Amino acid sequence: MNTHTSTAHPPSPHPSIELTHGGLVLIALLRGGDYAPEGLPGCGPGTAHALARAGFGDTLLNAANTLPPERLEMFLDARRDE
């Protein structure tokens, strides 16, 4: 039996755009993409890029990857209230 395994790694963006993996995910959510085609109404590319560079995407990605579902919901509710 032959088994082949592939590992996917997050894209490494060009250093000049100053984005992390979390930042890229946040821009995709804010601007729209395959999973949320509409994006966030009124959020232009400049705003999305600035929020991503400020670290919001990394914070959200870390929470999504580490918190159990009930804690993630509380985390997101608290972020909405800020």
C-alpha positions as CSV (number, residue, x, y, z in Angstrom):
1,M,0.0,0.0,0.0
2,N,1.4,3.4,-1.0
3,T,0.6,6.4,1.1
4,H,1.3,10.0,0.2
5,T,0.9,12.8,2.6
6,S,0.9,16.5,1.7
7,T,1.2,19.3,4.2
8,A,-0.2,22.8,3.5
9,H,1.5,25.8,4.9
10,P,0.1,29.3,5.2
11,P,1.2,31.5,2.3
12,S,4.2,33.7,3.0
13,P,3.3,37.2,1.8
14,H,5.9,39.5,0.3
15,P,7.5,41.5,3.2
16,S,6.5,44.8,1.5
17,I,2.8,44.3,2.3
18,E,3.6,43.7,6.0
19,L,0.9,41.1,6.6
20,T,0.9,37.9,8.6
21,H,-1.2,34.8,8.0
22,G,-3.9,36.2,10.4
23,G,-3.8,39.5,8.5
24,L,-4.4,37.9,5.2
25,V,-7.4,35.9,6.6
26,L,-8.8,39.1,8.1
27,I,-8.6,40.9,4.7
28,A,-10.3,38.0,3.0
29,L,-13.2,38.2,5.6
30,L,-13.5,42.0,5.4
31,R,-13.2,42.3,1.6
32,G,-15.1,39.2,0.6
33,G,-14.1,35.9,-0.8
34,D,-15.2,32.4,-1.4
35,Y,-16.8,31.9,2.1
36,A,-18.3,35.4,2.5
37,P,-18.6,36.9,-1.0
38,E,-20.2,40.1,0.3
39,G,-17.4,41.0,2.8
40,L,-18.1,43.8,5.3
41,P,-20.1,46.6,3.6
42,G,-18.2,49.8,3.4
43,C,-14.9,48.3,4.3
44,G,-12.4,49.3,1.6
45,P,-9.0,47.9,0.9
46,G,-7.2,50.6,2.8
47,T,-9.2,50.0,6.0
48,A,-9.0,46.2,5.7
49,H,-5.2,46.4,5.2
50,A,-4.8,48.9,8.2
51,L,-6.8,46.6,10.5
52,A,-4.8,43.6,9.4
53,R,-1.5,45.4,10.0
54,A,-2.7,46.4,13.5
55,G,-2.8,42.7,14.5
56,F,-6.6,42.2,14.6
57,G,-6.4,39.2,12.3
58,D,-3.7,37.5,14.4
59,T,-5.8,37.9,17.5
60,L,-8.9,36.5,15.8
61,L,-7.0,33.6,14.2
62,N,-5.3,32.7,17.5
63,A,-8.6,32.7,19.3
64,A,-10.3,30.6,16.6
65,N,-7.4,28.1,16.7
66,T,-7.1,27.8,20.5
67,L,-10.4,28.5,22.3
68,P,-13.1,25.9,22.7
69,P,-16.4,26.9,21.0
70,E,-18.1,28.3,24.1
71,R,-15.1,30.5,25.0
72,L,-14.7,31.6,21.4
73,E,-18.3,32.8,21.4
74,M,-17.6,34.8,24.6
75,F,-14.4,36.2,23.1
76,L,-16.2,37.4,19.9
77,D,-19.0,38.9,21.9
78,A,-16.5,40.9,24.0
79,R,-14.7,42.1,20.8
80,R,-18.0,43.4,19.4
81,D,-18.6,45.4,22.5
82,E,-15.2,47.2,22.3
